[in-house]
Amino acid sequence: MPIKYVPLYKDPIKGQAILDNFTRTKRVLKYGKNEEVYDHINRGMPYYELEENEIVGNDKDTKNLLVRGECISTCAYLKDKGIEVDLVYIDPPFASGMDYSKKVYIRKNPKLLDKIKKKEEKLKDEELQSFDEKMYGDIWNKEMYLNWMYDNLMAIKSIMSDNASIYVHLDHHICHYVKILLDEIFGEENFVNEIIWSYRSGGASKSEALPQKHDVIFLYKNGDENVINNKIERQYLDKPFMDTKIDKDGKYYVDTILRDVFEGAPYIMNENKLEQYNMRPVLNLSKERLDYDTQKPEGLLKILIEIASNEGMVVADFFGGSGVTAKVANDLKRNFISCDVGINSIQTTRDRLVSENANFKIMDIKDGVNLYRNPIQTMDKLKHLINGLNDDNTLDSFWMGSIKDSKKGKIPVYVPNLIDSSTRVLDLHIIDEIMKIYMQNLDNVEKVIVYYIDIEDEEKIKKYIKDNNNTGIEIELRDLKVILSQTIIDDKVDYLSFDNKEDSRKKYGIEIKRFISDRLSNKISEYNQKGFLNQEKKKDTDNKKEFKPIIISEEGLELIEYISLDCTNKQGKWQSDEEIKISKEGYVITNGKKTKTFWNGKITSSKKPLRMKVRNIAGDEVVLQIEN
Ligand SMILES: C[S@@+](CC[C@H](N)C(=O)[O-])C[C@H]1O[C@@H](n2cnc3c(N)ncnc32)[C@H](O)[C@@H]1O
């Protein structure tokens, strides 16, 4: 349950046309669920309990925040604390109709180190063994998406300073609809630019259409003041040419005036001279890749942040992903706030910022959406966890499926869509919709089960059901959190503490002897089974490539991605006094710095470790007290 609701801003409804405009003007885009959105706005943003998990860096008073939680919950926190932001960049789900996943790479087994060393050459990504884990889902119906987006944009506006501005990064799937929402929320007169970012590779191509090679970034201001403070883009060149200048470090550059089309082409399209020019930085994602689908290039963010903010300002990204906004804001001496619902995003961003020696706090909002890694994996998991639940295509897709009960017969089951935060709190609107629409079409059903993550007021809802349920069908309310929390089994770590004689500065050591992860073992056996099945299916075709199953050693150390030692606190906030990350090729990254040493199964520290955190390759973390 939220602790309270935080008002968006004073009189959010009055004077704001909100969604009424759409129905009033009878535009083709007609809004359903107007009242529900209206109610959310009036009610305010749900404020949840939160935990400060870790402070990274030496600056204990840092304003930089990395928050695991939903955009709206994060805004509720900021609003409650009176924190305002000066520039927002969001790159939310685009309603692209796709699920995005992360490649999870199996690391090297340190017990086979000698063999590995003989093959010192760097392995290419394709030679590494990996499987995919879903990271976030982007499948929406348009109306649901726009209602959700409206809630999010209203929340964001409520924490923007008077002279702040906002970039909203989208593409052809939904940008034109969102432009209308933005006009409603920020005012048509506050629209500044539609920026086209045109990229070279990627993008979908339909046979009947021209290749789609651009995204759209809308810029709006929140107040009257001009928000673009710099229209010059500096591009560095390898060699001097025409009007190049030289900076104090002896590098050649040209200053060009930015236009609203950011093309991924060289500065001058002179075929003979083409090779002389660096590509615009916006194109250079290849060196920055962090295996995070939908990651945007630092060069793009650099331009956007530079033109609309100054040093010392607060730059926020509420759909942080790989943390590109936070990284670039930090490079440009801005403060940053980054949030995301997915555990992989938070870890990727954290590790990225650690390598930059950034100072920041990590907070976890207990908003219930990130129950298991991320909303989409939680949804998938739920299907298996609800006892007896089966797909049922005789029912509307509103129901997740049904349970067969010996006494009551078929029981349809509703589970909120965790991707859409607006369905998270079970309120009178949702119950009303269930009773008045979805239960009306049920034949031969005596009972339904309605799961919730949060409930507005259980007694009130039960009374409402009693007074208004005319279907004759019983409704059982159930808490989702209960089933999820009971079934997650932590990874197990066997370790040995030792005195490190090899390095007098790092006298303490821990050697991991064994690592067991039920979640990963299940995932890997699923992957292997599928692989063999597919191979069997392709037996008679030309494509007879042999499937190589993933085999994990007895010790299981190749399933570890990261280890951190807290030598300061026995409990509470985490302090990472020593940490190593193991790159996908098996090399050690020590306190954010890459090395060329393969991991040997150990971690050493200068102070005595009190706690150890171990993260597996899919992002699950377990914390152990170190006993001596
Ligand atoms: C397109 S990606 C962002 C990519 C990012 N700009 C980058 O360059 O890496 C969208 C992100 O939004 C996150 N997300 C989805 N719904 C969210 C919500 N309600 N609140 C916060 N983050 C959310 C997803 O987990 C995903 O990481």
Ligand as a Chemical Component Dictionary entry (heavy atoms), coordinates in Angstrom:
data_LIG
# 
_chem_comp.id                   LIG 
_chem_comp.type                 NON-POLYMER 
_chem_comp.pdbx_formal_charge   0 
_chem_comp.three_letter_code    LIG 
# 
loop_
_chem_comp_atom.comp_id 
_chem_comp_atom.atom_id 
_chem_comp_atom.alt_atom_id 
_chem_comp_atom.type_symbol 
_chem_comp_atom.charge 
_chem_comp_atom.model_Cartn_x 
_chem_comp_atom.model_Cartn_y 
_chem_comp_atom.model_Cartn_z 
_chem_comp_atom.pdbx_ordinal 
LIG C1  C1  C 0  14.116 2.493  -24.202 1  
LIG S1  S1  S 1  14.723 1.973  -22.669 2  
LIG C2  C2  C 0  15.773 3.267  -22.188 3  
LIG C3  C3  C 0  17.137 3.173  -22.833 4  
LIG C4  C4  C 0  18.090 4.256  -22.373 5  
LIG N1  N1  N 0  17.748 5.550  -22.902 6  
LIG C5  C5  C 0  19.516 3.927  -22.796 7  
LIG O1  O1  O 0  20.076 4.625  -23.613 8  
LIG O2  O2  O -1 20.043 2.930  -22.306 9  
LIG C6  C6  C 0  13.330 2.143  -21.624 10 
LIG C7  C7  C 0  13.550 1.768  -20.165 11 
LIG O3  O3  O 0  12.388 2.109  -19.424 12 
LIG C8  C8  C 0  12.263 1.189  -18.351 13 
LIG N2  N2  N 0  10.875 1.306  -17.861 14 
LIG C9  C9  C 0  9.750  0.788  -18.397 15 
LIG N3  N3  N 0  8.684  1.189  -17.677 16 
LIG C10 C10 C 0  9.143  1.991  -16.692 17 
LIG C11 C11 C 0  8.517  2.739  -15.641 18 
LIG N4  N4  N 0  7.206  2.746  -15.481 19 
LIG N5  N5  N 0  9.305  3.474  -14.818 20 
LIG C12 C12 C 0  10.656 3.482  -14.975 21 
LIG N6  N6  N 0  11.289 2.791  -15.948 22 
LIG C13 C13 C 0  10.547 2.061  -16.793 23 
LIG C14 C14 C 0  12.680 -0.133 -18.943 24 
LIG O4  O4  O 0  13.107 -1.023 -17.930 25 
LIG C15 C15 C 0  13.813 0.295  -19.890 26 
LIG O5  O5  O 0  15.067 0.173  -19.273 27 
# 
loop_
_chem_comp_bond.comp_id 
_chem_comp_bond.atom_id_1 
_chem_comp_bond.atom_id_2 
_chem_comp_bond.value_order 
_chem_comp_bond.pdbx_ordinal 
LIG C1  S1  SING 1  
LIG S1  C2  SING 2  
LIG S1  C6  SING 3  
LIG C2  C3  SING 4  
LIG C3  C4  SING 5  
LIG C4  N1  SING 6  
LIG C4  C5  SING 7  
LIG C5  O1  DOUB 8  
LIG C5  O2  SING 9  
LIG C6  C7  SING 10 
LIG C7  O3  SING 11 
LIG C7  C15 SING 12 
LIG O3  C8  SING 13 
LIG C8  N2  SING 14 
LIG C8  C14 SING 15 
LIG N2  C9  SING 16 
LIG N2  C13 SING 17 
LIG C9  N3  DOUB 18 
LIG N3  C10 SING 19 
LIG C10 C11 SING 20 
LIG C10 C13 DOUB 21 
LIG C11 N4  SING 22 
LIG C11 N5  DOUB 23 
LIG N5  C12 SING 24 
LIG C12 N6  DOUB 25 
LIG N6  C13 SING 26 
LIG C14 O4  SING 27 
LIG C14 C15 SING 28 
LIG C15 O5  SING 29 
# 
